[in-house]
Amino acid sequence: MIILGIGNVLQKDDGFGVYAAAYLNENYTFSEEISIINGGVEGINLLNVFMDNDKILILDTIQLDDTPASIYAIPSNELAGYGLNSGGAHEIGVLQCLDMLELHGKEVPEATILGIIPSEITFDIALSDTLIDAFDDYIKVALNHLKKHGITSKEKESIISLDEMIQKTKDPSHSHLAF
């Protein structure tokens, strides 16, 4: 199983998926080998991730007409027609990756996007209060998704908070979330 965090931490809520993936990586151990990838804004450059893996959980924001912080789990076979993220290049790339696999007759992985409706997309290294308040629920939904696939999790003794992760991103000596 791959957990793929997508988003731009320089655009406030757009970075939510990256923070969620980093949080899972830093604070949990899993019953099976899981690779957690910071996909950032790589878009189409993530094609190899989709080609080489059969189960992928994509953590990202999605642009739907709904209340900010609403959470959706959308299987890859239903992704067409959803306005993933905020219109940036990275989510177009995710859809293109899936389309390219189909066009080349390759097997499309069992992928699910765990999307959350953003509250604010603006230039800022932060998250809106709305998404900060929803963060724990989002993490629980992600862990439940993994559990449905037979992967259990255990919280580590020493927890790095969401706020600490955001502060690391702002620190020039930590130019990216490493995982």
Beta strands, then each sheet from edge to edge (+ up, - down):
strand 1: 2-6
strand 2: 28-30
strand 3: 35-40
strand 4: 55-61
strand 5: 71-75
strand 6: 110-116
strand 7: 153-155
sheet 1: 3+ 1+ 4+ 6+ 5-
sheet 2: 2+ 7-
end
